[in-house]
Amino acid sequence: TDWPTGVFWTGDFLFSLTGMNMSGSPIGEKKRAITMYIRTWFWLDCPLVVTDWLNIAVTFLSGSTTNQGVRMVRMVKAAKALRLLAVLKMMRVVRLPRVWSDFMDRSLSESSRVVLRLAAMFFGTLLLTHLVACTWFMIGTTGPSDTGGRWTSELLQVGDHQELLFIDAPNQYQYMTAYHWAMAQMTLGAMEITSKSTLERSFNILCLVLALLCGSTLISALSATMVDLQMSHHERSRHLRNLRRFLREHAISGTLAMHSQRQAGERLGVQSRISKGDVFALQVLSHALQKQLHAEICEPKLLSHPFFRLVNSVVATGIHEFWHNAVSVEIYRGGDDVFVAGALAVAAYHISCGIVSYSRDPLTSPVVEQTTTAIGKGGLLSECALWSEWLHVGTASAAGECELLVINVESFATAIEGHRILASVAAEYGYAFHIRLHEARPPYCWWPSDVEVPFAECADVMFAMPRTVREMMAVVVGDNARYGGPMAAWRGGAPHVSVEQLGDLLDEVAQGSIVLAHKGNGDLEAVQHRIDYEIRKPDGSILVQIGTWNGIQAQADCRLPGGLQLDEEGVEQCCERLVSSRLHPLMEGILVDKVDRVVERVGATAGVETRRVTRRCHVAFHGEVQAPTCECHGGQGTAGHRRGHASWRYSGRGSSCSDTEVYEQTVVYYIRREGEPDEVDDCEGFFYAWLSDDLFEHLSGPGARDLSVWACSLVAPDTEEDLRGMSTCRSPGSSSGSLNVESDASQL
């Protein structure tokens, strides 16, 4: 029995650590579930599991005759005394009826629950009868007798003039006779077996008294269950009968009538989620307690959206009133429409559980063909309705039974107006969201829908807000990350930043370089926004920025052309600024084909994870770059100067590039930065080159040393007369003041 015992308790131990509470229902937060388990049953389960598996492991050594094996066996025998603690675990058996009842109410229909209840009562009666029969047989065989007789000592007539003692009869006959007697006592029936002693007579009387009580209780329970089943079927039949009458009186077509009756029959026969209006006991609770219950239902689910997490932070007092007034809980059956295309949006919908099917048609949405998307738990539909007058461009319907948190637009606005600070923040947020919604169109991005507005996540919207509002929001977000805030009970894992870190983060926000926001799980993050251009020629080569020029020397910087989006700068303004200031020789040939959203982790800012959101514009370029080309400038004999392109020759020994002539054949263009303020960038111009994807990937990763040497050899065309006699240049990150290009190349 060691293996079954070990497997059972180990399974129970692991099951308790997977986010399930003591009654077997899921807890919302895994961390809270683990904490609860550690505080209660963990200290009892852990010794049991360790002891069981230690016993199993040493079982293989039980045949060892060595002293070490004997000592280990004795240790296990001593440790097996801890298994007596398993008796305490049996207290969980008391909870089994409640767990079973919760399971039936949650998973089964009314008819199925009645059938299972009847089956449970039937088998429970058989089990109780079995226990009574065993007790009766034990009294008849081993119990004391004050008369010297026992009911098991009676003679049985087994044939003509043949008798047999009952105790000598087959075991099957003895068991069935005792069971028959117990059944007769339970049903107040008669039996030919009589009591022969005072103990047997007393037990007989006790059984009759218990049967009088239990029998009447059992009969009433069976009757009540059967009546419930009949009334349930009667109610269902009455509803269907009224439906048929309605369809007949209004002359509904046969096909539609049949479909209506079939769907009504299916829904009436299936157990659905219970809504707030169906629970009468909730109506008798105090208004304050009802608000608290409603807030606990809505708050943990809506906190996955950073804006609602911000709301929860700002509205420290009266948050229960806010959720109660702004959010309602609605249940949708499979096939129910949440909203239809072309209708005016009046609410936003957060999917609490279930799946919603969202479909778009070319007649109502800018798509080529009909598309269908499944939106699961945690999805937010029609967020645009909260910040703009929005017409649905698609149809959302419940794929199965769903529970949605409905955020009514008017109720949401009314609830926000009751809080002065939140109203100011929401007004700026709504205006910034509307800007993002207006910018969501080709060629800068794809068209918006009820499911997604491109580049309109909370951090994206915050970046379009005034800097003063962003600073105030950053203070609120930072304080919550440091102290926990009013939503600390639901965050479960937001990093606690120090005063110095928070100060550095607020300085970055004040400079307009980052936005401080919460992620969906509550963790703090810094977000940057950038726009890049992926410009390709017909041959597949891509225009790459390989370095910058600060007026004295070149700095290696391998990336796509583009730059960070400035403070309160719109997408169109940023694109126009980047093209006119950094890509003006290519301005006539830049036509955006499509736009992608690229999210990447770029390290940390003041100890907080930083995420860069890049709007990558794809451009097919068919013209010529009307920009001057530059020469490389190195030591004597190192670089041959040829007007028109960079001709860089170096020893290829040890180089990670297989083709060292690539650099010689690559034309490097220099574009002077124009029209941008100095605080945007500290360089005077940029070096660009057409590279293959492989070479771009190489220089961005393992070939960074090659890029450094190559960039150091470049000189801007308008300054090469001043640098004609120089043979050295500074390499970024080098410890020495200068590097000789020839010696550095030979090291490669």
PEGIMO-V988534 format. One record per residue. N is the residue number from 1. PHI is phi in whole degrees, 0 to 359 (none if undefined). D_LAST is the distance of its C-alpha to the last C-alpha in Angstrom with 1 decimal. Layout:
n = [N;N]
phi = [PHI;PHI]
d_last = [D_LAST;D_LAST]
This chain:
n = [1;2;3;4;5;6;7;8;9;10;11;12;13;14;15;16;17;18;19;20;21;22;23;24;25;26;27;28;29;30;31;32;33;34;35;36;37;38;39;40;41;42;43;44;45;46;47;48;49;50;51;52;53;54;55;56;57;58;59;60;61;62;63;64;65;66;67;68;69;70;71;72;73;74;75;76;77;78;79;80;81;82;83;84;85;86;87;88;89;90;91;92;93;94;95;96;97;98;99;100;101;102;103;104;105;106;107;108;109;110;111;112;113;114;115;116;117;118;119;120;121;122;123;124;125;126;127;128;129;130;131;132;133;134;135;136;137;138;139;140;141;142;143;144;145;146;147;148;149;150;151;152;153;154;155;156;157;158;159;160;161;162;163;164;165;166;167;168;169;170;171;172;173;174;175;176;177;178;179;180;181;182;183;184;185;186;187;188;189;190;191;192;193;194;195;196;197;198;199;200;201;202;203;204;205;206;207;208;209;210;211;212;213;214;215;216;217;218;219;220;221;222;223;224;225;226;227;228;229;230;231;232;233;234;235;236;237;238;239;240;241;242;243;244;245;246;247;248;249;250;251;252;253;254;255;256;257;258;259;260;261;262;263;264;265;266;267;268;269;270;271;272;273;274;275;276;277;278;279;280;281;282;283;284;285;286;287;288;289;290;291;292;293;294;295;296;297;298;299;300;301;302;303;304;305;306;307;308;309;310;311;312;313;314;315;316;317;318;319;320;321;322;323;324;325;326;327;328;329;330;331;332;333;334;335;336;337;338;339;340;341;342;343;344;345;346;347;348;349;350;351;352;353;354;355;356;357;358;359;360;361;362;363;364;365;366;367;368;369;370;371;372;373;374;375;376;377;378;379;380;381;382;383;384;385;386;387;388;389;390;391;392;393;394;395;396;397;398;399;400;401;402;403;404;405;406;407;408;409;410;411;412;413;414;415;416;417;418;419;420;421;422;423;424;425;426;427;428;429;430;431;432;433;434;435;436;437;438;439;440;441;442;443;444;445;446;447;448;449;450;451;452;453;454;455;456;457;458;459;460;461;462;463;464;465;466;467;468;469;470;471;472;473;474;475;476;477;478;479;480;481;482;483;484;485;486;487;488;489;490;491;492;493;494;495;496;497;498;499;500;501;502;503;504;505;506;507;508;509;510;511;512;513;514;515;516;517;518;519;520;521;522;523;524;525;526;527;528;529;530;531;532;533;534;535;536;537;538;539;540;541;542;543;544;545;546;547;548;549;550;551;552;553;554;555;556;557;558;559;560;561;562;563;564;565;566;567;568;569;570;571;572;573;574;575;576;577;578;579;580;581;582;583;584;585;586;587;588;589;590;591;592;593;594;595;596;597;598;599;600;601;602;603;604;605;606;607;608;609;610;611;612;613;614;615;616;617;618;619;620;621;622;623;624;625;626;627;628;629;630;631;632;633;634;635;636;637;638;639;640;641;642;643;644;645;646;647;648;649;650;651;652;653;654;655;656;657;658;659;660;661;662;663;664;665;666;667;668;669;670;671;672;673;674;675;676;677;678;679;680;681;682;683;684;685;686;687;688;689;690;691;692;693;694;695;696;697;698;699;700;701;702;703;704;705;706;707;708;709;710;711;712;713;714;715;716;717;718;719;720;721;722;723;724;725;726;727;728;729;730;731;732;733;734;735;736;737;738;739;740;741;742;743;744;745;746;747;748]
phi = [none;294;295;301;297;297;295;297;290;293;299;296;294;291;298;286;264;255;90;244;274;292;268;94;260;292;261;299;248;295;297;294;295;295;298;297;294;296;284;245;268;299;289;266;289;299;298;296;294;297;296;298;286;294;296;294;294;272;303;291;262;295;271;286;260;286;297;296;295;295;296;293;296;295;300;294;297;290;288;294;295;294;291;296;294;296;298;296;295;291;297;294;298;298;275;301;301;292;297;295;295;297;297;294;293;273;241;242;282;297;295;295;295;295;297;294;295;296;296;295;294;296;289;295;295;297;293;296;296;298;296;295;297;296;295;297;291;295;295;288;255;239;286;290;229;273;252;84;250;222;289;280;264;290;270;252;272;256;186;291;58;234;233;215;296;298;292;265;288;302;298;297;293;298;295;293;293;297;293;299;298;295;294;295;291;292;257;58;264;256;208;287;279;237;283;244;217;295;297;296;294;296;296;297;295;300;296;293;295;296;295;297;281;292;297;294;295;296;295;294;294;298;296;296;294;294;295;300;296;294;292;296;295;295;296;296;296;294;297;294;294;294;295;298;295;298;296;289;292;259;54;287;299;299;296;293;296;295;295;295;294;293;293;296;296;295;288;289;266;246;285;249;296;274;262;297;291;276;259;292;297;291;288;270;286;293;298;295;290;297;297;295;297;296;295;290;285;271;301;298;280;284;291;292;266;300;292;292;293;295;302;295;280;287;273;291;247;80;291;296;296;297;295;294;276;264;236;233;251;235;252;241;274;302;96;290;276;280;204;238;295;90;276;288;286;242;199;253;230;253;279;279;201;97;229;247;265;246;235;234;238;302;287;239;215;284;234;283;221;294;235;229;233;266;253;263;301;96;287;241;254;59;295;301;297;286;236;202;276;238;259;297;257;209;244;247;222;286;285;203;291;229;243;242;268;264;257;292;296;293;295;295;295;296;294;290;297;284;233;298;294;297;296;294;296;295;297;293;296;296;295;294;297;295;297;297;295;292;280;280;199;299;269;282;190;271;290;283;217;290;267;213;248;302;56;230;293;303;294;295;292;298;293;273;275;301;296;297;292;297;295;295;294;295;296;296;295;295;296;292;291;273;251;102;74;292;256;297;294;256;288;59;138;291;290;266;271;277;296;296;297;297;296;296;295;294;295;297;295;296;282;83;272;223;237;260;210;264;279;299;270;98;290;277;211;255;236;250;233;217;237;242;243;262;262;237;268;302;280;95;288;237;281;234;278;257;183;233;238;259;101;238;212;266;242;290;201;265;195;286;299;153;184;287;284;279;299;57;259;287;294;298;297;295;297;296;295;295;291;286;259;241;226;298;292;256;303;289;260;266;231;287;272;206;228;244;256;242;244;218;271;238;96;220;244;54;82;249;301;247;241;252;258;247;265;265;264;268;231;262;257;240;260;241;278;272;219;292;264;240;251;274;230;225;285;296;77;274;236;273;270;223;297;117;202;273;250;237;245;208;291;274;295;80;286;281;274;281;242;284;280;301;291;293;267;271;273;252;258;243;237;284;285;226;78;254;294;295;287;289;207;263;253;265;194;226;258;235;208;274;237;282;298;296;292;298;295;295;291;281;235;291;264;298;291;299;298;297;293;295;294;294;273;269;226;297;302;279;235;286;293;288;253;301;273;279;234;229;209;273;261;301;84;281;281;277;290;209;233;277;299;294;291;293;291;294;295;296]
d_last = [68.6;65.5;63.0;64.8;65.2;61.5;60.3;62.8;61.9;58.2;58.4;60.5;58.0;55.0;57.2;57.9;54.2;53.4;55.1;58.7;61.6;64.6;66.6;63.9;63.0;59.5;58.6;56.6;53.9;52.3;51.6;55.3;56.4;54.4;55.8;59.3;59.0;57.6;60.5;63.1;62.8;59.4;60.9;63.5;61.3;58.6;60.9;62.6;59.4;58.1;61.4;61.8;58.5;58.9;62.3;60.8;58.0;60.5;63.1;61.2;61.9;65.5;66.6;64.7;67.1;64.6;65.2;61.9;62.9;66.3;64.9;62.5;65.4;67.6;64.8;64.7;68.5;68.5;65.8;67.7;70.2;67.6;68.2;71.6;69.6;69.2;72.8;71.7;69.4;72.4;73.3;70.9;73.4;75.7;73.1;73.1;76.0;74.3;71.0;72.8;74.7;71.5;69.9;73.0;73.2;69.5;69.2;72.6;75.3;78.8;80.3;77.7;78.2;82.0;81.7;79.4;81.6;84.6;82.8;81.8;85.4;86.7;84.4;84.8;88.6;88.2;86.1;88.6;91.4;89.6;89.3;93.0;94.0;92.0;93.6;97.1;96.6;95.4;98.5;100.7;99.4;98.4;100.0;103.1;106.5;109.6;111.9;110.5;109.6;106.3;105.6;103.6;106.8;108.7;110.0;108.8;111.1;109.0;111.9;115.6;116.9;113.4;111.6;108.2;106.8;104.0;101.8;102.1;101.0;97.6;94.6;94.1;97.6;97.4;94.3;95.6;99.0;97.3;95.1;98.2;100.0;97.0;96.8;100.5;100.2;97.3;99.4;102.7;104.0;106.5;105.8;108.2;106.5;108.1;107.3;109.1;108.1;107.7;103.9;103.7;106.1;104.1;100.8;102.7;103.8;100.4;98.9;101.7;100.9;97.2;97.9;100.1;97.3;94.3;96.2;97.1;93.6;92.1;94.6;94.0;90.2;90.5;92.9;90.6;87.6;89.6;90.9;87.4;86.3;89.4;88.9;85.3;86.2;89.1;86.9;84.4;87.2;88.8;85.6;85.1;88.8;88.5;85.5;87.4;90.3;88.1;86.6;90.0;91.6;88.9;88.9;85.2;84.2;84.1;80.4;79.4;82.1;80.9;77.3;78.4;80.6;77.8;75.3;77.9;78.8;75.3;74.6;77.8;77.1;73.6;73.0;70.9;69.2;71.8;71.6;72.7;76.0;77.0;77.0;80.3;79.5;76.8;79.4;81.4;78.5;78.3;76.4;73.9;73.2;72.7;70.1;68.3;68.3;67.1;64.3;63.1;63.1;61.1;58.9;56.4;55.8;55.4;53.0;50.2;50.2;48.7;51.4;54.2;52.4;52.5;56.2;56.8;55.1;57.0;60.4;60.7;64.5;66.3;63.5;65.9;68.1;65.1;64.1;67.7;68.4;65.2;64.4;66.6;66.1;67.1;67.4;66.8;67.9;66.1;66.5;67.4;65.8;64.0;63.9;64.2;62.4;64.0;65.7;65.2;63.0;65.0;62.8;59.4;59.1;57.1;57.1;58.3;58.7;58.9;57.2;57.9;57.4;56.3;56.8;56.3;58.1;57.4;60.8;60.0;56.2;53.4;52.3;52.5;54.2;55.8;53.4;54.2;52.2;53.1;52.8;53.0;53.8;52.3;52.1;53.5;55.4;56.5;54.9;55.4;59.2;58.8;57.3;58.7;61.5;59.9;61.3;60.0;58.0;58.3;60.7;60.1;62.3;62.4;61.1;63.1;64.7;62.6;63.0;61.8;61.7;63.1;62.3;65.0;64.1;67.3;67.5;63.8;64.5;67.7;66.0;63.3;65.8;67.4;64.4;63.7;60.1;59.2;61.0;58.9;55.6;56.7;57.8;54.4;52.6;54.9;54.3;50.5;50.9;53.0;50.3;47.8;50.4;51.0;47.3;47.1;47.5;45.4;43.1;41.8;42.4;44.9;48.6;49.9;52.3;54.5;51.7;48.8;48.2;44.6;42.6;45.8;44.9;46.3;43.1;42.7;46.3;46.0;43.2;45.7;48.3;49.1;47.0;50.0;50.9;47.4;47.5;50.8;49.6;46.5;48.9;51.0;48.1;46.5;49.8;50.3;46.9;47.9;51.5;51.9;54.4;57.3;55.2;53.7;55.9;54.1;50.5;49.8;46.2;45.4;43.2;45.0;43.1;43.8;45.3;42.1;40.2;43.0;43.0;39.3;39.8;42.8;41.0;38.3;41.2;43.0;40.0;40.1;36.5;37.6;40.7;42.0;43.7;44.8;43.4;46.0;46.2;46.6;43.2;42.0;39.0;37.5;36.9;34.9;35.6;33.2;33.6;30.7;31.0;29.5;30.0;29.6;30.4;32.5;29.5;28.1;25.2;25.1;24.9;22.2;21.9;18.2;19.1;22.1;23.3;25.4;26.8;24.4;20.8;19.0;18.3;16.1;18.7;18.4;21.9;24.9;27.1;29.8;30.8;33.0;36.7;38.6;41.7;44.7;43.0;44.1;41.9;43.2;42.8;39.2;38.3;40.1;38.3;34.8;35.5;37.4;35.0;31.5;32.1;35.1;34.0;34.0;37.2;39.5;37.3;36.8;39.3;38.6;39.3;39.1;37.9;36.3;36.4;33.1;33.3;30.4;30.0;27.9;28.4;31.4;33.4;35.3;35.1;36.4;34.5;33.4;33.7;32.5;34.7;33.2;35.4;33.2;34.8;34.0;34.5;34.8;33.9;35.5;35.4;33.0;31.0;33.1;30.4;28.8;25.3;22.8;20.6;17.2;17.7;15.3;15.9;18.1;16.9;13.8;15.4;18.6;21.1;23.1;25.6;25.6;22.0;18.4;17.1;13.4;12.0;8.7;7.6;6.8;6.5;5.2;4.6;7.6;9.4;11.8;12.8;10.6;14.0;14.7;13.6;15.7;18.7;18.7;21.4;21.0;24.3;25.4;28.5;30.2;31.7;35.5;38.5;37.0;38.0;35.5;35.8;34.3;30.9;29.6;27.5;28.9;27.2;24.7;22.0;22.6;21.3;22.6;20.3;21.0;21.7;18.9;16.3;18.1;18.1;14.4;13.6;16.5;15.4;12.4;10.2;11.2;7.9;7.3;11.0;10.9;9.0;11.2;14.2;14.0;14.3;17.4;20.9;24.2;26.5;29.4;27.5;25.4;28.4;28.2;24.5;24.7;24.4;21.6;18.2;16.7;16.5;16.5;13.9;16.0;16.4;14.8;17.3;17.4;19.2;16.6;13.1;12.6;10.6;10.0;8.9;6.7;5.1;5.3;3.8;0.0]
